[in-house]
Amino acid sequence: MFDYKFLSEDAIEKDEFLIISFEKLMFLNVLGMRQPKYLKDLKLVRDRIAEINTLLHDFY
């Protein structure tokens, strides 16, 4: 399901490392969240990203 192959798709290779996308990193964080404070923090990040996206869309 969400294995190494999934995470490494479209990853950037740098030296001996694979750098996964920000979206996949956030996705992994969401899967591991159990505490209400972390969920609240994630919602704040989500809302801020949506706000920035709207501002950029309106600007361009």
C-alpha positions in Angstrom: 0.0 0.0 0.0 2.1 3.0 1.2 5.4 1.2 0.9 8.9 2.2 -0.3 7.9 2.0 -3.9 5.0 4.4 -3.4 7.1 6.9 -1.4 10.0 6.8 -3.8 8.0 7.5 -6.9 9.0 10.9 -8.4 11.6 11.3 -5.6 14.6 13.4 -6.2 17.9 11.6 -5.9 20.6 13.5 -4.0 23.9 11.7 -3.3 22.8 8.5 -1.5 19.3 9.8 -0.6 15.9 10.0 -2.1 14.0 13.2 -1.3 10.2 12.6 -1.3 7.7 15.3 -2.1 6.3 17.6 0.6 2.9 16.2 -0.1 4.0 12.6 0.7 5.8 13.8 3.8 2.7 15.5 5.1 0.6 12.4 4.2 2.9 10.3 6.4 2.5 12.7 9.2 -1.3 12.6 8.9 -1.2 8.8 9.0 0.8 8.9 12.3 -1.3 11.5 14.1 -3.3 10.6 17.1 -3.2 13.6 19.4 -5.8 16.4 19.0 -3.2 19.1 19.1 -1.4 17.6 16.2 -4.6 17.4 14.2 -5.4 21.0 15.0 -1.9 22.1 13.9 -2.3 20.2 10.6 -5.6 21.9 10.0 -4.0 25.3 10.5 -1.2 24.4 8.0 -3.9 23.2 5.5 -5.8 26.4 5.9 -2.7 28.5 5.5 -1.7 26.7 2.4 -5.2 27.1 0.9 -5.1 30.8 1.8 -1.7 31.3 0.1 -2.9 29.3 -3.0 -6.0 31.6 -3.2 -3.8 34.7 -2.9 -1.4 33.5 -5.6 -4.3 32.5 -7.9 -5.9 35.9 -7.5 -2.6 37.6 -8.1 -1.8 35.8 -11.3 
